[in-house]
Amino acid sequence: MKAKHPKRIAVLGSTGSIGKNTLKIAAMYPDKFKVLSIAARSSINLLEAQIRAFKPKVAAVFDEEAAKKLRKKNLCVEILSGNEGVIRAATLKDADMVVSAIVGSAGLMPTFEAIRAGKDIALATKEALVMAGEIVMAEARKKGVKIIPVDSEHSAIFQCINGRDTEEIQKIILTASGGAFLRKDVSELKKVTPEDALKHPNWSMGRKITIDSATLMNKGLEVIEAHYLFNLPLKKIDVVIHPQSIVHSMVEFVDGSILAQMSEPDMRGPICYALSYPARLKKVLKPLRMPEIKELTFEKPDIKKFPCLGLAYDALREGGTMPAVLNAANEVAVEAFLNKRIPFTKVYYVVARLMEKHRPLKYGSINEVIEISNLAKVKAEEIVRSC
């Protein structure tokens, strides 16, 4: 019998946290995975090292100037640039799966085009579903494409549901660590710095997602993502704070039983499961030693301390373009906080203020969503400047 070829993967966002861990897994299992293309925003030094290590067919960079510098290095690989170049890297004919790990709204179009091209998706770019969940999921169903979540919480839900009928599900319970400021008083949050917020207690993640974890906006975006990914109404999606980050999420069934997925907080677990699904590969994670776990605790999120979570619920209830506006405003506000232009507590203010001004519309295409998102970013920047 002829041996099956390794799964050929495109890695979008290869220089970010998820992308780097994806490539580590590919290096661990060269007989299982072949890196066909990689794409990044502008980190050409790391991208060059990845090209030399994995010898992809294509490499793409959003930034044209960065692409020009990379082309001068004679790497014996086709270097593409701009959004079009990233889309081409995502839609190569021979690719079996696309790892969508581009941070923020920039990941929407490449992910959507990969789905249109019939590629299975390992989805870490939650913004694709937050911004345009109805269109993205409809296209996936049309093309018969699998969307397998990479976020640890959604991966946990995916594993616990394991093909069960959604009618058996009472609710899903997304866990949140609480981020860097879980035990701080609300009065202390006005003075925290980006450096403080970037000290996540459990996970090693990119800058933007770490700030989102500190505001709990990340969990709000995950609620919206879960709504579309698992086709569940908002009333069936709960969030609990779980500081130990051992239980990654849970599913409660109609008979009252709950299934939980547990592991060390290491993104290689959900990434590898998405890549190898339905198989499981050996020696990916350090096994849990249950007697060594001193406690597993759970508590309700404090909406007064973390009001961004409430904004996400509001956006999903409003529907239409409101989640895309929420996401756009948050991207601008987080960037402003990281650049020390606004204090931490103003992240909520910027998002809330823009949502107050926006009247949600129904959208019919990805281009409409992107246009509204871009306009929302301009308006959010105006609010930042007024702070």
C-alpha positions in Angstrom: 0.0 0.0 0.0 1.3 3.4 -0.9 2.2 5.6 2.1 0.1 8.6 2.6 1.9 11.9 2.1 2.4 14.3 5.1 -0.4 16.8 5.6 0.6 19.9 3.7 -0.1 23.0 5.7 -0.1 26.8 5.2 0.8 28.8 8.3 -0.7 32.3 8.3 0.9 34.3 11.1 4.0 32.1 11.3 6.0 34.6 13.3 3.4 35.0 16.1 2.9 32.8 19.1 0.5 30.3 17.5 2.6 30.2 14.3 5.8 29.5 16.0 4.3 26.7 18.0 2.7 25.3 14.9 6.2 25.1 13.3 7.6 23.4 16.4 5.0 20.7 16.0 5.8 20.4 12.3 9.5 20.0 13.2 8.6 17.3 15.8 6.6 15.3 13.3 8.2 15.8 9.8 6.6 12.6 8.7 3.1 14.0 9.5 3.3 17.6 8.4 4.9 19.5 5.5 5.0 23.3 5.6 3.9 24.4 2.2 3.6 28.1 2.8 4.1 30.7 5.5 3.0 34.3 5.9 3.7 37.1 8.4 3.2 40.8 8.8 6.8 42.2 8.8 9.1 40.2 11.0 11.5 39.3 8.2 14.5 38.1 10.4 12.4 35.4 12.0 10.6 34.7 8.7 14.0 34.2 7.0 15.0 31.7 9.7 11.7 29.9 9.2 12.2 29.7 5.4 15.7 28.3 5.9 14.4 25.7 8.4 11.2 24.5 6.6 11.9 25.3 2.9 8.3 26.3 2.0 7.2 26.7 -1.5 5.9 30.2 -0.9 6.5 32.9 1.8 4.3 36.0 2.0 4.7 39.3 3.9 2.0 41.9 4.4 4.5 44.7 4.2 5.9 45.4 0.8 9.2 47.0 2.0 9.8 44.0 4.2 9.2 41.7 1.2 11.7 43.6 -0.9 14.4 43.1 1.8 13.5 39.4 2.0 13.8 39.0 -1.8 17.4 40.3 -1.7 18.5 37.3 0.5 18.2 34.8 -2.3 16.3 32.2 -0.3 15.2 30.1 -3.2 11.6 30.6 -2.4 8.9 32.7 -4.0 8.3 35.9 -1.9 4.9 37.4 -2.1 3.6 40.6 -0.6 0.5 42.5 0.5 -2.9 41.1 1.2 -3.0 39.4 -2.2 0.3 37.6 -1.5 -1.0 36.4 1.9 -4.2 35.2 0.2 -2.2 33.3 -2.4 -0.1 31.7 0.4 -3.5 30.6 1.9 -4.9 29.1 -1.2 -2.1 27.1 -2.8 -3.5 24.2 -4.7 -1.6 21.5 -2.9 -2.4 22.7 0.7 -4.5 20.4 2.7 -5.0 22.7 5.8 -4.5 26.4 6.6 -3.5 27.4 10.1 -5.2 30.8 10.4 -3.2 32.6 13.1 -3.0 36.2 11.8 -3.9 38.5 14.7 -6.9 40.8 14.3 -9.1 41.7 11.4 -6.3 41.3 8.9 -6.9 37.5 9.1 -10.5 37.6 7.9 -10.0 37.8 4.2 -7.1 35.2 3.9 -9.1 32.8 6.1 -12.3 33.3 4.0 -10.4 32.8 0.7 -8.8 29.6 2.0 -12.3 28.3 2.8 -13.5 29.3 -0.7 -10.6 27.3 -2.0 -11.8 24.3 -0.1 -9.0 24.2 2.5 -9.7 22.8 6.0 -9.0 25.5 8.6 -7.2 25.2 11.9 -8.7 28.4 13.3 -6.8 30.6 15.8 -8.0 33.9 14.2 -11.2 34.3 16.2 -11.8 37.7 14.5 -12.9 35.9 11.3 -16.0 34.6 13.1 -16.4 37.6 15.3 -16.6 39.9 12.3 -18.4 37.7 9.8 -19.5 34.5 11.4 -22.6 33.9 9.4 -20.8 34.3 6.0 -17.7 32.3 7.0 -19.7 29.4 8.5 -22.1 29.3 5.5 -19.2 29.2 3.1 -17.5 26.4 5.1 -20.7 24.3 4.9 -21.0 25.0 1.2 -17.5 23.9 0.5 -17.6 20.9 2.9 -14.6 22.4 4.8 -13.7 21.5 8.4 -13.1 24.4 10.8 -11.2 23.0 13.7 -10.6 25.5 16.6 -7.2 26.2 17.9 -8.1 28.5 20.8 -7.7 26.3 23.9 -11.2 26.9 25.0 -12.9 26.1 21.7 -10.7 23.1 21.2 -11.8 21.9 24.6 -15.5 22.3 23.7 -14.8 20.7 20.3 -13.3 17.7 22.0 -16.0 17.4 24.7 -18.9 17.6 22.1 -17.1 15.1 19.9 -19.9 14.8 17.3 -22.8 14.8 19.7 -26.1 16.4 18.7 -26.4 20.0 19.8 -29.8 19.2 21.3 -28.0 17.2 24.0 -26.1 20.3 25.1 -27.5 22.3 28.0 -24.7 24.9 27.8 -21.0 25.3 27.2 -18.8 26.9 29.8 -15.7 28.8 28.6 -13.0 29.2 31.3 -10.9 32.3 31.7 -7.8 32.8 33.7 -8.7 36.3 34.6 -5.5 37.7 33.2 -2.9 39.8 34.9 -5.3 41.8 37.1 -7.7 39.3 38.5 -6.9 40.1 42.1 -6.5 43.9 41.7 -9.2 46.2 42.9 -11.0 48.3 40.3 -9.5 51.4 41.8 -6.0 50.2 40.9 -6.7 49.6 37.2 -6.3 53.3 36.3 -2.6 53.2 37.0 -1.6 49.9 35.5 1.0 49.9 32.7 1.2 47.9 29.5 4.2 46.1 31.1 2.0 45.1 34.0 -0.8 43.9 31.7 1.6 41.8 29.6 2.6 39.7 32.6 0.0 36.9 32.1 0.2 34.4 35.0 -0.2 31.2 33.0 0.0 31.6 29.2 2.7 32.8 26.8 0.8 34.7 24.1 1.1 37.6 21.7 0.9 41.2 23.0 -2.6 42.0 21.7 -4.2 38.8 23.0 -2.5 39.2 26.4 -4.1 42.7 26.8 -7.4 41.2 25.7 -7.0 38.7 28.4 -6.4 41.4 31.0 -9.6 43.2 30.0 -11.5 40.0 29.5 -12.4 41.2 26.0 -10.7 38.0 24.8 -13.3 36.0 26.5 -16.0 38.1 25.0 -14.7 37.6 21.5 -14.6 33.8 22.3 -18.2 33.9 23.3 -19.1 35.3 19.9 -16.8 32.8 18.2 -18.4 29.9 20.1 -21.9 31.1 19.0 -21.0 30.7 15.4 -18.6 27.8 15.6 -21.0 25.5 17.6 -24.3 27.0 16.4 -25.4 27.7 20.0 -27.6 30.6 21.2 -26.1 33.1 23.6 -28.1 31.7 26.5 -26.2 28.4 26.2 -22.8 30.0 26.5 -21.4 30.8 30.0 -18.0 32.1 31.2 -16.3 31.3 34.5 -13.0 32.4 35.9 -10.6 29.5 36.5 -7.3 31.0 37.6 -5.3 27.7 37.3 -5.9 27.4 33.5 -6.0 23.6 33.8 -9.7 23.1 32.8 -9.8 24.6 29.4 -13.6 24.6 29.1 -16.6 22.4 29.8 -19.8 21.1 28.3 -22.9 20.6 30.4 -25.4 18.2 28.9 -29.1 18.0 29.4 -28.9 15.1 31.8 -26.9 17.3 34.2 -23.5 15.8 33.5 -20.4 17.9 32.6 -17.4 16.9 30.5 -14.2 19.0 30.9 -11.0 18.9 28.9 -7.9 19.4 31.1 -4.2 19.7 30.4 -1.2 21.9 31.1 -1.6 25.4 29.8 0.4 24.9 26.6 -0.9 25.9 23.2 0.9 23.0 21.5 -1.9 20.8 22.7 -4.8 22.4 20.8 -2.7 23.2 17.8 -1.5 19.7 17.4 -5.0 18.3 17.9 -6.3 20.6 15.1 -3.5 19.6 12.8 -3.8 15.8 13.4 -7.6 15.5 13.9 -9.1 13.0 14.4 -5.9 11.3 15.4 -3.8 12.2 18.5 -0.1 12.3 18.4 2.3 11.2 21.2 4.4 13.3 23.5 2.9 16.7 22.7 2.2 17.8 26.3 3.6 17.2 29.7 1.0 14.9 31.4 -1.0 16.3 34.3 0.0 14.8 37.6 -3.3 15.0 39.4 -2.0 14.5 43.0 0.2 17.6 42.4 -2.7 19.9 41.5 -3.5 21.6 44.8 -6.8 23.2 43.8 -9.1 23.8 40.9 -11.3 26.9 41.6 -14.1 28.6 39.6 -15.8 31.9 40.1 -18.2 34.3 38.3 -16.5 37.1 36.3 -16.8 40.5 37.8 -18.5 42.6 35.1 -17.8 45.8 37.0 -14.1 45.1 36.9 -14.2 43.6 33.4 -16.9 45.5 31.6 -15.5 44.6 28.2 -17.0 41.1 28.6 -20.4 42.7 28.9 -19.8 44.7 25.7 -19.2 41.5 23.7 -22.5 40.0 25.0 -24.2 43.3 23.9 -22.6 43.2 20.5 -23.8 39.6 19.9 -27.3 40.4 21.0 -27.4 43.4 18.6 -26.0 41.3 15.8 -25.3 42.5 12.3 -22.2 44.6 12.0 -22.0 45.4 15.8 -19.5 42.5 16.6 -17.2 43.8 13.8 -17.4 47.3 15.2 -16.7 46.0 18.7 -13.6 44.2 17.3 -12.4 47.1 15.3 -12.7 49.5 18.2 -10.9 47.1 20.5 -8.0 46.7 18.1 -7.5 50.5 18.0 -7.9 50.9 21.8 -5.5 48.0 22.7 -2.9 49.4 20.3 -3.3 52.9 21.9 -2.9 51.4 25.4 0.2 49.5 24.4 1.6 52.7 23.0 0.8 54.5 26.3 -1.7 56.9 24.6 -4.6 55.9 26.8 -4.8 54.3 30.3 -6.0 50.8 30.7 -9.5 51.7 31.8 -10.0 53.7 28.6 -9.9 50.6 26.5 -13.5 49.9 27.6 -14.5 53.6 27.1 -13.3 53.7 23.5 -15.2 50.5 22.6 -18.3 51.4 24.5 -18.4 54.9 23.0 -18.2 53.7 19.4 -20.8 51.0 20.0 -23.1 53.7 21.3 -22.7 55.6 18.1 -23.1 52.7 15.7 -26.4 51.4 14.4 -25.9 47.8 13.4 -26.6 46.9 9.8 -27.0 43.6 8.1 -24.1 42.6 5.9 -24.1 40.6 2.7 -20.5 40.2 1.9 -17.0 40.0 3.4 -16.1 43.3 1.6 -18.9 45.1 3.4 -17.8 43.8 6.8 -14.2 44.9 6.1 -15.4 48.4 4.9 -17.4 48.9 8.0 -14.5 47.6 10.2 -12.1 50.0 8.6 -14.5 53.0 9.1 -15.0 51.9 12.7 -11.2 52.0 13.2 -11.1 55.6 11.9 -13.9 56.6 14.3 -12.3 54.7 17.2 -9.0 56.6 16.6 -11.0 59.9 16.9 -12.3 58.7 20.3 -8.7 57.8 21.4 -7.5 61.3 20.4 -10.3 62.9 22.5 -9.4 60.9 25.6 
